[in-house]
Amino acid sequence: MFAKTASIGQLKSLSKNTIADHLGIEFTEIGTDYVKAKMPVDKRTHQPFGILHGGASVVLAETLGSIASYLSLPDSDERHAVGLEINANHLRPVKEGFVYGTVSPIHLGRTTHIWDIRITNDLDKLVCISRLTVAIVNANR
């Protein structure tokens, strides 16, 4: 499904000096139609009550969806993938450890991509479900 071939190291390089890097998001697996990453639940991602901040979950979700759209566009393509809309349902709190996100496609059209992102905890229990819509726009815009 992905038009680009990338390694975990290349995805890490793309994320250098970004919010994903700051929050400690690490890509862990690239499949034929999915990408996985993990994020620590610590002082960088906590809200004031000591649990995972919902916004941090959204950053993980958008990071995964954006990378998946990037991988879906051919190298020769002169278009970019940019976030258009995201929603998230936060299902259970997490105090420590890691959360793990997996992105998979719902729709890959010419001008929009829609992604499903599932975030789980260390016990593989669902923490957050997110949907990201990505606009595919001309690079020279």
C-alpha angles and dihedrals in degrees: 000000000000114000094203126061111219136167128222087252092056091050089050090053091051089054097049112127093007133114088264090058091046092052093047097247111169126190110228108175142014115199132179092273106006143054126208131202138167132218129196120241101220142110090309093058103029126107118219093278094059100256133109111290112237089225090059089055089051090051089053091048095048092045091055095044094046092050091048091053090047090053090048094059117081118245088243092055115110093203131098132214115232130176114257105171137354134184132182137191112205108210108175138005124252121201103181146351121049139313120216125213129199122188124200132171126262097171132001108189134162095262104018139037122196119201135193114214122191119191121196136180131237089280091053091249117146112258103168140005116203137178121203127193114201124195117218106216137174111271093227093057 
